[in-house]
Amino acid sequence: MTVRLVSLFSLALAASSPAVAEDWGCYDPQPGHPTSAEKSEFVSLVSALAVTAEHRHGVPASAIAAMAMVESGYGWTRTAKQANNFFGWKYNSSSAAGGRKSFSLACQPPADVNNRYVVFASAADAVNFVAEKLATLGYYRQDAEAYRLARAAGQPVDTAVKAWVVGISDPYNWRPAEYAKTLTRVMNDPISPSDQVSPRNLYRLSEDGAPTLPAPVPASAPDAQDEQLLATTRAWFAARIGSRSCEAPVTTFPRWDGFPVQLCSYVDSGIQVKTYMLNPSPDQLAKWTVTACSDAGTLDRRACAVSVSKAIMEASSAVFPVAGFIPEPASSGGGQGNAMQCFLFRDGVTVTTMSTPSAPAAVNATCPAPDNEGAVVKARRFARVASTTRAEYLAAGGVDPVGTDADGDPRWLDVVRALYQQAWNSDRNVLISAKAKSLKAAHRFP
């Protein structure tokens, strides 16, 4: 066994009454915690991370989020607070822990063998690591495959998720039936666990939050013509992008765990900002462009590559903003005139939040501090780096709910983020391929 879970059924799963430190049970949440507000904050945190984990590993976000809540007392157990370990995941070796360090739970009774737990760098690190293990380890892989097949066959989300929970509970926990029941109650209502499904249930995370990504299309071996086009396109982008001023990559940025997000300086018309970005290299852009032209079935790939490359540079200057402001003329956001405004971005799309309902004006040659954490109210039309629209995504075969430009459905962000992450280590960027198909349909090239 890789894991031995904490004593789940000693957790209150509710705010505890104040007590002295001596009354803090070894596996329990810190006395006095979690409060209702702390519960809500933790539910929001792990829900977003669990959705990303389902995108990446194909295990149910609703159950992963519930497991984190149960195992960590909503983030208030000793292992959660001191090791970012929300799952009671034990440390067996440096190799098994991916080189991570260990934390010793000194109060653990001798009857519970092995008091060492994996230390995670962040909540995102913990959720991603455990989700990957539950998707790939021999104990659990079959359950993950069964869940994905059930979803693909149209089985109701809650039914598929509950079947996965029952499947992994033995051997995940020493009291599997009780464990499955506890997780189900939390999925039904994460704030007040219940046998009844509440409107704030966690099943929604798997129903709405996990795009069904298109299966990667095997790339054929490039011929000499493609190799020449790649080299030409790569050089074209390199000549226009130039150098970028960015800080060292951070691989634990929320929703982008494992990707080298950087805080970069960006200047337009004298307005300078620092924005979190995941900018593609000229080589990535060239591969995405040439593959997009192949996907579009063009007769003249050179004309297609020229058209797509120009569309990328005109739309975004090949910049992908993960979170923060990008200064642009008011006219670029649907307004009038060339006065510079600060457009808030998340996951490559312009958004509005409660604190930023519109684009503020640039003042003193910069933008205000961005709202990088507030809930998104609306996601606008264009997805970087090629300004692909919802309509273009759907016309190219996209199947996930993205709403419309009129309603500004924020689910567009989930799809854009997932597809960009899928593209990062691939020769194909589905959204750029969709743009190429749209340009071909508009007779921009044969």
N, C-alpha and C positions, 0 to 999 in steps of 0.2 A: 504493500500500500504506500502510496505517495503521501496520503493525507490522513490525519486523524483530527476530526473537527472538534471544536470546543464544545462544552456541555450546552448544547443549543437550548435545551428546555429549562435551563436555569436563567436564561436571559429574559428579562421582563418584557422586551419588545415595546416598552413604553417608558415614560419618564420615571426614573427612580426617585424615591424620597431622599433628602439629604442625609448623609451618614458620614461617620469618621472613616479615615483611610483604612483602619483595621477591618472594617466591615466590607471592604471591596473584595468580592469573590474573585478568584483567580481568572475566571473566564468571563466575568460579568462586565457590563458597562460601568464606567466610573460613576460612583454615587452622585445623584443629582442630575444625571444625563441619561439619555438625550431629552432635551426639552422639545416641545412641539415645533418650535422654530428650527431647532437643530435637526430634527427628523426631516422636516420639509427640505432643508438645505441639502442634507445628505441624499435624499431621494432624487433631487434634481441633478446632483453631481453624478451619482452612479448610473442614473438612467441614461444620460447622454453618453457616458463611456460604454455602457452595455450595448447601446445601439451601434456604436462604432465597432464593437467587438463582433456583433452579429454580421455586420457588413463584411468583416475581414475573415471570420472563422466559421460562420454558419451555425452557431449555437444560439439558442433563444435569448434575446436581450431581456425579456421579462423575467426569466428565471435567473439569469446571471445577476441582475440588479437585486432581486429578492435574496439571493444567496449572500451577497455582500452586506445587505441590511441585517440579516439574521446572524451571520457569523461575527460581525464586528460590532453589534449593538449600535448600529447606525454611526459607526466610526468612533465609538467611545470605549472599546476594550483596550487592554494594554498593548496587545499586538497591533491593533489598528493605529493607536496613537504613536507608538514608538517604532513601528516597522512598516507603516503603510500597508499592513497585511490584513486585508478585509475578509479573508477566506480561511483563516486558520491553516494556511498551507505550510506544511512542515519542510524543514531543510534537511535533505539527506546527503547532498554532496554539492560541491561548487559547480560541477558539470550539470547536474540536474537542475540547479537553480540558475543556470545561465550566467555563472560567474558572480552572482549576487552574494552579499554577505548574509550572516545569520544573526538572529536575535534570540537570546535565551530567556524563557519565561521562568524566572526564578521561583515563583510561587507554585508552579505546577506540581501536583502530587506524583510520587514515584510510580503509582499504578498506571499513569498515563505516560507510556514510554516515549522518549525523545521530546525534550522541551525546547528544541531549537526550531525557529521559524524563519522563513525567507524574509529578508529585508528588501522592500521595493522602493524605487526612487520616488514614486508618486502614486496617487490613486489610479491614474491612467496606466501606469506600468503594471500595477497589481491586476487590474481588470483584464488587460490584454493578455498577460501571462497566463492567468488561470483559464481564460476562455480558449486560448490556444491549446492548453493541456487537455481540456475537456473535449476538444475537437479531434485531437490526434493520439492521445495515449490509448493503448490497447484496451484498457478498462472501459473506455467511454466512446471510442470512435464509432462503433456500430450505432449507438444511440443518436449521435450527431447526424450520421448519414440517414437514419430513419426519419429524423425530424425534417431534414431538407427534402426528402422524398415526399413526406406527408404534406408539407407546404406546397410543393410543386404540383401535387395532385389536387390541391384545393381544399384540403382538410381545414376546418375552422382553427384559428390560431390557438385558442385556449385548449382545445383538444390535443393539438400537436405538442404544445408546450408541456402540458401535464403528463403526457406520455414520456417525454424526454426526462422530466423530473423523476418519475417513477423508475425509469431505466437507469439513471446515474446514481440514484440514492443508495443502491447496493451495487458497488462497494464503497461509495463516497462517504457514507455515514454508518456508524455502528448500530443505529436504530432507524433503518431505512423507511419503514412505513410512517413512523412518527415524523421523521424529517420531511418526507414528501408532503404530509399534511400541513406542517408548519410553513413550508415554502408556498403552498397553495393559498393559505390564508393571507400571507403577505402579498402575494400577487393579486389576490382579490381586492385588497385595500392596504397599501403600504404604510399608511399613517395609523390606522386602527385595524389591525389584522382581523379578518372576519371570514365566516363560512359563506357570506353573501358577496357577490361581485358588486363593487361600488363603481361610480362613474370615473373615479381616479385610479382605476385598476392598472396594473402594469402590462397586461396583455397588449395594450395599445402600442407599446414600444416595438413589439415584433410585427404588429399589424400595419402600422403606418410608417415606422421609422427605419425599415430595412429594405432598401431598394434591391430588386432582383437583378443583379448585375448580369449583363450579357456574358456568355461564356467566351473566354479568350479565343480569338480566331488564330489558328496556327499560321505563322508567316512563312510564305514560300521563300526559298533562297533567292536573294536579289540577283538580277542579271546585270550585265555590264552597264546597260543604260540606266538602271536604277541606281547603281553605285555612283555613276557620274552625276545623276540628278541629286543624290544625297550629298555629295561633296559640294556641288554648286549651291544647294539650298543652305547647307551648314555654313558655308562661307558668307552667304548673303546675310544670314541672321547675325553671325559673329561681327560683321562690319557695322551693324546697326545697333546692336545691344551694348557693346563696349563693356567696360568694367562697372561693377556695382559695389557700393559701399555698404557692407552688411557685417553684423556682428557674428560671432561663432554660432553654429547651428544649435538649436535646442530640439531634442527628440521626444520631449514629454509635453508638448503644447496640447491643450485640451482639444479633443476630437482628431488630433493629428499625431497621436503617439507613434513613435518609430520613424517619423518623417523629419528631415532636417530643416525645420522652420527657422528662419532668420529674421532678426529685427534689422530692417534696411532703411537707409535714407532714400527719400524720393523727392524730386524737385520738378515742379511744373510752373512755368511763368513766374519764377522767383519765389513761389510758395514751397517751403520745405517741411517735410514731415518724416516721422519714423513709424514704419508700419511693419507688422509681422507678415512675412512673405514666404512662398515656396516657389521660387522662380525657376523655370526650366532653362537648361543650357542650350546653346545653339545646336548641339548634337541631338538632344531630345526633340527640339522643335523640328529639326530636319526630318528625323525618323517619323514623327507624328504626321508631318505634312505629306511626305511621300506615301506613307501607308494610307492616309486619308484619300489621296488621289486614286490609289488602287481600289479602295473600298467604294469610291464613287463611280467606278467603271468608266473612267474618262478615256477618250481616244488620244488626247494630247496631254500627257502627264506633265510636260514642261509648262504648258500654259496653265494647267491646274495648279501646279506648285507655286507659280508666280502669283496667281490670284489668291490662293490660300495664305501664302506668306504675307502678302500685303494686308490681307484682312486681319491677320493676327497683330501685326505691328500697328496698324491704324486703330484697332480696337483697344489694345492694352499695352502697347510697347513691350509685349512679351513679359508682362508683370502679372503675377498671380497673388493678390492680397488675401492672406488668410484671415487677418483681423486688423482693423485700423482704418484711418482716413486716407483717401487719395484725393488730392486737389485737382479739380477739373473746371472748365468753364461751365457756367450755369446751363448753357444750351445743350451740353452733353447729357444732362440729366433730365431733359424735358422742359427746362426753363427757357428763359430768353436772355440774350446778351452774352458777353464774354467775361463778366465778373467772376472771379475765382471763388468757388464754393468747395466745401469739404464733404465729400461723399463717403459715408461709412460702409465698409465692406466686411463681409463674413464669407469665408469659404468661396472666394472668387466672385461673389455677387453683391451688388449694392443692396443695402437693407435699411430698414428703419426699426428703431426700438422705442420703448416708452420714453426714454430720456433723449432720444435723437429722432424725433418724428419727421424732420426734414434736414436738408443739408445746410449746416451753418456756414456763414461767410468766413473766409480766411481773414484773420486779424494779425497785424504785426508780422506778416510774412510767414505765418504758420497756422495750423489748425488747433482747435482745443483738444484737451485730453479725450481720447475716444472711449466709447462705451463698448468694451470688448467682452463683457460678461452678461449684459442684460438680455432678456428674452427677445427674440426677433418678432416684430409685429408683421412686417411685410418683406418679402424678397422680390426684388425688381426683376426686370426682363432678361438682362444679358448675363451670360456666364463666361467668365474669362477662361482661356486666354484669347478665344476667337469670337467673343460676343455671341455665342450660340444661344438661341432662344428656346423656350419651352416648345414652341410649335415645331422648330427644326429638330429638336430631340425626339418628339413624338412621330414626326414624319419619317424619321430615319429608323423607326422600329422600337423606340423607347416605350416601355410598358408601365412604368411606375407612376403613381399619382403625383403630379407636380402643380396642379391647379392651373390658373390662367394668369396672364399678365394683369388682367383687371382686378382679380382678387388678391394677387401677390402672395399666394400660398407659400409659407416658409418651407414646405417639404421640397421645394426646388433646391434648397441648400443641401439637403441630405443626398439627393441624387448627384448634384454637381461635385460635392466633396467625395463621395464614394467613387465616382468615375475618374476623378483626377487622381485619387490615391491608387486606383487600379492602373492608371496610365503611367504612373511615375517610374516604374521599373519595366515598362513595356514599350514596344515600338508603335503601339496603337493608342490613340486618345479618342475615345468614342465620340466626345463632343466636337472635336475637330473634324472627324469623319462626317458627322452630321452637318457641320457647316459646309464641307466640301460638296456634299450631296445637294444642299440648298443652293449653293453657287452654281452648280451644274444645271439644276432645274431652272435657274434664272438665266441660263444661256451665257454665263460668264466665260465658258470654255466648252469645247465639244466633248 
